[in-house]
């Protein structure tokens, strides 16, 4: 067979109509990771990672700095190659999908969302509609963008240049772009890091709402209380491996967190909701000393 003939099926696949995502029941696996290993400079930064991302769930990735949370999200999104293991999206290997087909299935919010050109916020959010260009879904672009702006509380900034916004406002605009993409899986890397308390809760309610609507949501969090309050499932990473995975009350325990974070942690139920509250242990003498120093 000639080299040209051997590449013909791939070329035809590239230019044929994209395979559209289909609705699935809650609990259905959208993304599956098995035996994943990722290396940087010849060193394993992730090893033996197994993970299932299910429709209708918020799945939180937690762990100390350097545990591999963002690296895992980048590998799932296809931005980092795997040295070993497999990643499947909607039942097929990640490489079996075209870039447009992947964009219809997973939307990615990275930690840093910088732009060098003065696009308006509205224009940035519209970038999320790119996978649907030239398709019937494009007719709904205006209403979808307007809804994303409203949900992320940035309607008032729609005409402003994106670079002129504060860090927290840029973070919400970037999230609105991800929502406008209308992918079936959201991959959110520290979406609350630059936000005040009100907007942290807003973002996590958006994640919860998307899961209720049938999407799968993976979110990297440093705030363990947010993970306990909003996640259906938590995966705790440490030193590039899965240390524990399961429901929040099974993973977010004081002994386990104290071991992984190398700091004494208290995990107590909220007196009204019963949701776990996770705080570092501080004795009264240390707290008094800190208060006097601030004075």
Secondary structure as GFF3:
##gff-version 3
##sequence-region A 1 295
A	DSSP	alpha_helix	3	15	.	.	.	ID=ss1
A	DSSP	beta_strand	29	40	.	.	.	ID=ss2
A	DSSP	beta_strand	43	54	.	.	.	ID=ss3
A	DSSP	beta_strand	58	62	.	.	.	ID=ss4
A	DSSP	alpha_helix	69	77	.	.	.	ID=ss5
A	DSSP	beta_strand	84	89	.	.	.	ID=ss6
A	DSSP	beta_strand	92	93	.	.	.	ID=ss7
A	DSSP	three_ten_helix	94	96	.	.	.	ID=ss8
A	DSSP	alpha_helix	99	105	.	.	.	ID=ss9
A	DSSP	beta_strand	106	109	.	.	.	ID=ss10
A	DSSP	alpha_helix	121	126	.	.	.	ID=ss11
A	DSSP	three_ten_helix	127	132	.	.	.	ID=ss12
A	DSSP	three_ten_helix	136	140	.	.	.	ID=ss13
A	DSSP	alpha_helix	141	151	.	.	.	ID=ss14
A	DSSP	three_ten_helix	155	157	.	.	.	ID=ss15
A	DSSP	three_ten_helix	162	164	.	.	.	ID=ss16
A	DSSP	alpha_helix	167	181	.	.	.	ID=ss17
A	DSSP	beta_strand	185	189	.	.	.	ID=ss18
A	DSSP	alpha_helix	197	212	.	.	.	ID=ss19
A	DSSP	beta_strand	216	220	.	.	.	ID=ss20
A	DSSP	alpha_helix	224	230	.	.	.	ID=ss21
A	DSSP	beta_strand	233	238	.	.	.	ID=ss22
A	DSSP	beta_strand	241	246	.	.	.	ID=ss23
A	DSSP	alpha_helix	248	251	.	.	.	ID=ss24
A	DSSP	alpha_helix	254	261	.	.	.	ID=ss25
A	DSSP	beta_strand	265	269	.	.	.	ID=ss26
A	DSSP	beta_strand	276	280	.	.	.	ID=ss27
A	DSSP	alpha_helix	284	294	.	.	.	ID=ss28
###
